[in-house]
Amino acid sequence: MGLWLLWWERLRNQITGRRWLQFWDSPLGGWAVRLAGVGLARLPVRPTPGELAPPPPAALPGPAAERAELPEVVERTRTCVRRIQAWREDTSSRRAAHGRSPTPDEQTLERDLEGKLEELEALLGRLSGVDPATAAAEGLTRDMAAACAVCDAVDAMIEAEEWRL
């Protein structure tokens, strides 16, 4: 009887978004996730293609504060790239599971995120491959600020879309 009521409620109200999100955000949902993961090893994070290790802070040009912030900015940029990729995989699998094509709003968002992804990958390449002999301090600062701004924009775009679900 309970399963029938859940199925009827799903058909009537599309609980796959709002109500399931409420459940997974509840203490019971967190407990269910922890229980499901008992005995499972965590999967390693896959590096993105072309990902380079950040240069050592001592070899960087510019003030000491800039040198200290660069690894954090590079890591945030990598995290942002992975978030875009995960969001794209998740939305395409959800659409495939429901057998529907993307709406015009979703297509616009995907195009915008694709442009941001290309921009982030270019900035990540510049920030990861800094050569202390040729890099100017203002160029490094400008790239770091641009990477942070793009990450902020990506976070806002994805979070706005998640609220719509």
ABEGO torsion letter per residue (X at the ends): XAAAAAAAAAAAAGAABAAAAAAAABAAAAAAAAAAABGBBBBBBBBBBGBBBBBBAAABBEBAAAAAAAAAAAAAAAAAAAAAAAAAAAAAAAAAAAGBBBBAAAAAAAAAAAAAAAAAAAAAAAAAABBAAABBAAAAAAAAAAAAAAAAAAAAAAAAAAAAX
